[in-house]
């Protein structure tokens, strides 16, 4: 029986911020972003990467904790 990706223990859900167009995720209570300079194309929301404002655009953090 196949296991869906989101059921794996190491699965990470990424989000696309509609304001700053960064891909981001949580690391505990902190925020991790993918650097847009290394992307092949602009980040856009999709069914697999839903739109959600990042913590920086919401004003909950001043900057991402970690950049990848």
N, CA, C and O atoms as CSV, one atom per row, in Angstrom:
chain,resi,resn,atom,element,x,y,z
A,1,UNK,N,N,0.834,-1.171,0.000
A,1,UNK,CA,C,0.000,0.000,0.000
A,1,UNK,C,C,0.886,1.245,0.000
A,1,UNK,O,O,1.831,1.342,0.783
A,2,UNK,N,N,0.579,2.176,-0.867
A,2,UNK,CA,C,1.384,3.392,-0.999
A,2,UNK,C,C,1.039,4.383,0.102
A,2,UNK,O,O,-0.105,4.463,0.550
A,3,UNK,N,N,2.040,5.132,0.527
A,3,UNK,CA,C,1.846,6.178,1.521
A,3,UNK,C,C,1.939,7.526,0.819
A,3,UNK,O,O,2.884,7.772,0.070
A,4,UNK,N,N,0.983,8.385,1.051
A,4,UNK,CA,C,1.017,9.714,0.430
A,4,UNK,C,C,2.150,10.534,1.031
A,4,UNK,O,O,2.514,10.353,2.193
A,5,UNK,N,N,2.705,11.439,0.226
A,5,UNK,CA,C,3.837,12.256,0.669
A,5,UNK,C,C,3.594,12.951,2.000
A,5,UNK,O,O,4.467,12.936,2.868
A,6,UNK,N,N,2.420,13.561,2.178
A,6,UNK,CA,C,2.197,14.350,3.396
A,6,UNK,C,C,2.065,13.492,4.645
A,6,UNK,O,O,2.002,14.032,5.750
A,7,UNK,N,N,2.023,12.198,4.506
A,7,UNK,CA,C,1.973,11.309,5.669
A,7,UNK,C,C,3.362,10.867,6.115
A,7,UNK,O,O,3.499,10.237,7.163
A,8,UNK,N,N,4.399,11.188,5.332
A,8,UNK,CA,C,5.765,10.818,5.705
A,8,UNK,C,C,6.230,11.693,6.861
A,8,UNK,O,O,5.885,12.874,6.907
A,9,UNK,N,N,7.003,11.148,7.797
A,9,UNK,CA,C,7.455,11.949,8.954
A,9,UNK,C,C,8.300,13.158,8.567
A,9,UNK,O,O,8.258,14.169,9.268
A,10,UNK,N,N,9.062,13.095,7.481
A,10,UNK,CA,C,9.942,14.195,7.099
A,10,UNK,C,C,9.300,15.144,6.082
A,10,UNK,O,O,9.980,16.012,5.534
A,11,UNK,N,N,8.002,14.987,5.828
A,11,UNK,CA,C,7.325,15.840,4.843
A,11,UNK,C,C,7.294,17.284,5.328
A,11,UNK,O,O,7.045,17.541,6.506
A,12,UNK,N,N,7.549,18.228,4.420
A,12,UNK,CA,C,7.510,19.656,4.733
A,12,UNK,C,C,6.534,20.324,3.768
A,12,UNK,O,O,6.678,20.192,2.552
A,13,UNK,N,N,5.559,21.030,4.291
A,13,UNK,CA,C,4.605,21.770,3.461
A,13,UNK,C,C,5.157,23.166,3.200
A,13,UNK,O,O,5.389,23.930,4.137
A,14,UNK,N,N,5.365,23.498,1.938
A,14,UNK,CA,C,5.815,24.825,1.548
A,14,UNK,C,C,4.613,25.672,1.185
A,14,UNK,O,O,3.592,25.151,0.735
A,15,UNK,N,N,4.729,26.974,1.379
A,15,UNK,CA,C,3.680,27.927,1.051
A,15,UNK,C,C,4.251,29.013,0.151
A,15,UNK,O,O,5.455,29.268,0.157
A,16,UNK,N,N,3.384,29.645,-0.615
A,16,UNK,CA,C,3.775,30.773,-1.464
A,16,UNK,C,C,3.110,32.023,-0.908
A,16,UNK,O,O,1.884,32.095,-0.832
A,17,UNK,N,N,3.907,32.998,-0.524
A,17,UNK,CA,C,3.361,34.250,0.008
A,17,UNK,C,C,2.859,35.099,-1.160
A,17,UNK,O,O,3.637,35.431,-2.054
A,18,UNK,N,N,1.566,35.457,-1.168
A,18,UNK,CA,C,1.047,36.260,-2.271
A,18,UNK,C,C,1.576,37.702,-2.273
A,18,UNK,O,O,1.505,38.373,-3.302
A,19,UNK,N,N,2.097,38.184,-1.158
A,19,UNK,CA,C,2.604,39.554,-1.084
A,19,UNK,C,C,4.033,39.678,-1.603
A,19,UNK,O,O,4.311,40.494,-2.481
A,20,UNK,N,N,4.942,38.859,-1.054
A,20,UNK,CA,C,6.362,38.977,-1.428
A,20,UNK,C,C,6.806,37.898,-2.420
A,20,UNK,O,O,7.943,37.922,-2.892
A,21,UNK,N,N,5.915,36.954,-2.737
A,21,UNK,CA,C,6.176,35.895,-3.721
A,21,UNK,C,C,7.352,34.995,-3.344
A,21,UNK,O,O,8.058,34.486,-4.215
A,22,UNK,N,N,7.556,34.803,-2.038
A,22,UNK,CA,C,8.595,33.877,-1.591
A,22,UNK,C,C,7.968,32.546,-1.228
A,22,UNK,O,O,6.828,32.491,-0.767
A,23,UNK,N,N,8.722,31.466,-1.439
A,23,UNK,CA,C,8.321,30.164,-0.932
A,23,UNK,C,C,8.847,30.067,0.487
A,23,UNK,O,O,10.011,30.372,0.743
A,24,UNK,N,N,7.995,29.645,1.410
A,24,UNK,CA,C,8.394,29.609,2.813
A,24,UNK,C,C,7.727,28.440,3.517
A,24,UNK,O,O,6.754,27.871,3.022
A,25,UNK,N,N,8.269,28.087,4.690
A,25,UNK,CA,C,7.705,27.032,5.526
A,25,UNK,C,C,8.049,27.333,6.979
A,25,UNK,O,O,8.844,28.225,7.276
A,26,UNK,N,N,7.445,26.585,7.856
A,26,UNK,CA,C,7.747,26.699,9.288
A,26,UNK,C,C,8.902,25.781,9.647
A,26,UNK,O,O,9.044,24.698,9.080
A,27,UNK,N,N,9.717,26.212,10.581
A,27,UNK,CA,C,10.701,25.363,11.239
A,27,UNK,C,C,10.458,25.591,12.718
A,27,UNK,O,O,11.018,26.502,13.328
A,28,UNK,N,N,9.607,24.740,13.282
A,28,UNK,CA,C,9.119,24.980,14.635
A,28,UNK,C,C,8.203,26.189,14.578
A,28,UNK,O,O,7.230,26.193,13.825
A,29,UNK,N,N,8.498,27.207,15.356
A,29,UNK,CA,C,7.694,28.427,15.320
A,29,UNK,C,C,8.354,29.508,14.460
A,29,UNK,O,O,7.855,30.631,14.382
A,30,UNK,N,N,9.467,29.175,13.819
A,30,UNK,CA,C,10.202,30.140,13.011
A,30,UNK,C,C,9.930,29.926,11.528
A,30,UNK,O,O,9.283,28.952,11.143
A,31,UNK,N,N,10.425,30.836,10.702
A,31,UNK,CA,C,10.159,30.818,9.269
A,31,UNK,C,C,11.429,30.559,8.473
A,31,UNK,O,O,12.483,31.125,8.761
A,32,UNK,N,N,11.317,29.697,7.470
A,32,UNK,CA,C,12.413,29.402,6.556
A,32,UNK,C,C,11.940,29.779,5.158
A,32,UNK,O,O,10.819,29.443,4.777
A,33,UNK,N,N,12.779,30.474,4.384
A,33,UNK,CA,C,12.413,30.850,3.024
A,33,UNK,C,C,13.424,30.298,2.030
A,33,UNK,O,O,14.598,30.117,2.353
A,34,UNK,N,N,12.949,30.034,0.814
A,34,UNK,CA,C,13.829,29.701,-0.290
A,34,UNK,C,C,14.231,31.002,-0.965
A,34,UNK,O,O,13.372,31.819,-1.296
A,35,UNK,N,N,15.506,31.200,-1.170
A,35,UNK,CA,C,15.985,32.424,-1.811
A,35,UNK,C,C,15.497,32.473,-3.252
A,35,UNK,O,O,15.725,31.535,-4.016
A,36,UNK,N,N,14.835,33.548,-3.625
A,36,UNK,CA,C,14.279,33.663,-4.974
A,36,UNK,C,C,15.358,33.782,-6.051
A,36,UNK,O,O,15.090,33.493,-7.217
A,37,UNK,N,N,16.567,34.199,-5.685
A,37,UNK,CA,C,17.640,34.332,-6.672
A,37,UNK,C,C,18.074,32.981,-7.227
A,37,UNK,O,O,18.695,32.925,-8.288
A,38,UNK,N,N,17.758,31.888,-6.526
A,38,UNK,CA,C,18.128,30.562,-6.995
A,38,UNK,C,C,16.979,29.831,-7.673
A,38,UNK,O,O,17.149,28.694,-8.112
A,39,UNK,N,N,15.813,30.462,-7.769
A,39,UNK,CA,C,14.638,29.837,-8.371
A,39,UNK,C,C,14.719,29.919,-9.891
A,39,UNK,O,O,15.308,30.845,-10.448
A,40,UNK,N,N,14.122,28.942,-10.542
A,40,UNK,CA,C,14.079,28.934,-12.003
A,40,UNK,C,C,12.977,29.840,-12.543
A,40,UNK,O,O,13.038,30.282,-13.690
A,41,UNK,N,N,11.974,30.113,-11.718
A,41,UNK,CA,C,10.855,30.953,-12.124
A,41,UNK,C,C,10.243,31.595,-10.875
A,41,UNK,O,O,10.521,31.160,-9.757
A,42,UNK,N,N,9.422,32.615,-11.059
A,42,UNK,CA,C,8.762,33.229,-9.895
A,42,UNK,C,C,7.858,32.230,-9.183
A,42,UNK,O,O,7.277,31.343,-9.808
A,43,UNK,N,N,7.750,32.384,-7.894
A,43,UNK,CA,C,6.882,31.505,-7.102
A,43,UNK,C,C,5.423,31.888,-7.319
A,43,UNK,O,O,5.058,33.061,-7.235
A,44,UNK,N,N,4.600,30.892,-7.597
A,44,UNK,CA,C,3.167,31.086,-7.784
A,44,UNK,C,C,2.418,30.042,-6.985
A,44,UNK,O,O,2.861,28.896,-6.910
A,45,UNK,N,N,1.296,30.402,-6.387
A,45,UNK,CA,C,0.500,29.405,-5.665
A,45,UNK,C,C,-0.045,28.342,-6.623
A,45,UNK,O,O,-0.428,28.644,-7.753
A,46,UNK,N,N,-0.071,27.110,-6.156
A,46,UNK,CA,C,-0.618,25.988,-6.914
A,46,UNK,C,C,-1.361,25.097,-5.925
A,46,UNK,O,O,-1.294,25.341,-4.721
A,47,UNK,N,N,-2.066,24.074,-6.398
A,47,UNK,CA,C,-2.693,23.151,-5.442
A,47,UNK,C,C,-1.686,22.480,-4.510
A,47,UNK,O,O,-2.023,22.177,-3.366
A,48,UNK,N,N,-0.459,22.243,-4.972
A,48,UNK,CA,C,0.558,21.617,-4.135
A,48,UNK,C,C,1.288,22.589,-3.237
A,48,UNK,O,O,1.843,22.191,-2.213
A,49,UNK,N,N,1.295,23.868,-3.608
A,49,UNK,CA,C,1.963,24.917,-2.827
A,49,UNK,C,C,0.939,26.035,-2.634
A,49,UNK,O,O,0.883,26.976,-3.425
A,50,UNK,N,N,0.132,25.926,-1.582
A,50,UNK,CA,C,-0.956,26.895,-1.390
A,50,UNK,C,C,-0.459,28.292,-1.025
A,50,UNK,O,O,0.639,28.465,-0.495
A,51,UNK,N,N,-1.295,29.276,-1.324
A,51,UNK,CA,C,-0.994,30.663,-0.953
A,51,UNK,C,C,-1.254,30.857,0.530
A,51,UNK,O,O,-2.296,30.462,1.053
A,52,UNK,N,N,-0.299,31.464,1.188
A,52,UNK,CA,C,-0.449,31.824,2.602
A,52,UNK,C,C,0.553,32.935,2.886
A,52,UNK,O,O,1.734,32.785,2.573
A,53,UNK,N,N,0.112,34.050,3.474
A,53,UNK,CA,C,1.046,35.134,3.792
A,53,UNK,C,C,2.152,34.627,4.726
A,53,UNK,O,O,1.893,33.891,5.678
A,54,UNK,N,N,3.384,35.038,4.430
A,54,UNK,CA,C,4.498,34.616,5.281
A,54,UNK,C,C,4.476,35.392,6.593
A,54,UNK,O,O,3.797,36.411,6.713
A,55,UNK,N,N,5.216,34.904,7.559
A,55,UNK,CA,C,5.246,35.523,8.880
A,55,UNK,C,C,5.803,36.940,8.836
A,55,UNK,O,O,5.408,37.786,9.639
A,56,UNK,N,N,6.731,37.210,7.892
A,56,UNK,CA,C,7.299,38.554,7.767
A,56,UNK,C,C,6.244,39.525,7.233
A,56,UNK,O,O,6.137,40.647,7.729
A,57,UNK,N,N,5.469,39.114,6.238
A,57,UNK,CA,C,4.432,39.992,5.681
A,57,UNK,C,C,3.277,40.184,6.660
A,57,UNK,O,O,2.599,41.211,6.624
A,58,UNK,N,N,3.049,39.208,7.531
A,58,UNK,CA,C,2.026,39.350,8.569
A,58,UNK,C,C,2.501,40.240,9.710
A,58,UNK,O,O,1.694,40.669,10.534
A,59,UNK,N,N,3.814,40.525,9.770
A,59,UNK,CA,C,4.367,41.356,10.821
A,59,UNK,C,C,4.722,40.595,12.084
A,59,UNK,O,O,5.017,41.204,13.112
A,60,UNK,N,N,4.696,39.253,12.019
A,60,UNK,CA,C,5.011,38.460,13.218
A,60,UNK,C,C,6.507,38.271,13.420
A,60,UNK,O,O,6.941,38.001,14.539
A,61,UNK,N,N,7.315,38.408,12.358
A,61,UNK,CA,C,8.777,38.381,12.467
A,61,UNK,C,C,9.316,39.504,11.589
A,61,UNK,O,O,8.658,39.912,10.632
A,62,UNK,N,N,10.505,40.005,11.907
A,62,UNK,CA,C,11.065,41.093,11.107
A,62,UNK,C,C,11.794,40.586,9.874
A,62,UNK,O,O,11.921,41.304,8.883
A,63,UNK,N,N,12.275,39.344,9.933
A,63,UNK,CA,C,12.995,38.752,8.807
A,63,UNK,C,C,12.941,37.233,8.947
A,63,UNK,O,O,12.723,36.718,10.044
A,64,UNK,N,N,13.137,36.519,7.847
A,64,UNK,CA,C,13.172,35.054,7.944
A,64,UNK,C,C,14.287,34.600,8.878
A,64,UNK,O,O,15.354,35.211,8.934
A,65,UNK,N,N,14.030,33.543,9.593
A,65,UNK,CA,C,15.031,32.997,10.498
A,65,UNK,C,C,16.159,32.341,9.724
A,65,UNK,O,O,17.332,32.499,10.063
A,66,UNK,N,N,15.798,31.602,8.683
A,66,UNK,CA,C,16.770,30.863,7.879
A,66,UNK,C,C,16.454,31.048,6.409
A,66,UNK,O,O,15.290,31.077,6.009
A,67,UNK,N,N,17.495,31.171,5.613
A,67,UNK,CA,C,17.343,31.253,4.162
A,67,UNK,C,C,18.070,30.080,3.534
A,67,UNK,O,O,19.201,29.759,3.899
A,68,UNK,N,N,17.403,29.449,2.585
A,68,UNK,CA,C,18.002,28.295,1.906
A,68,UNK,C,C,18.276,28.681,0.468
A,68,UNK,O,O,18.783,27.866,-0.304
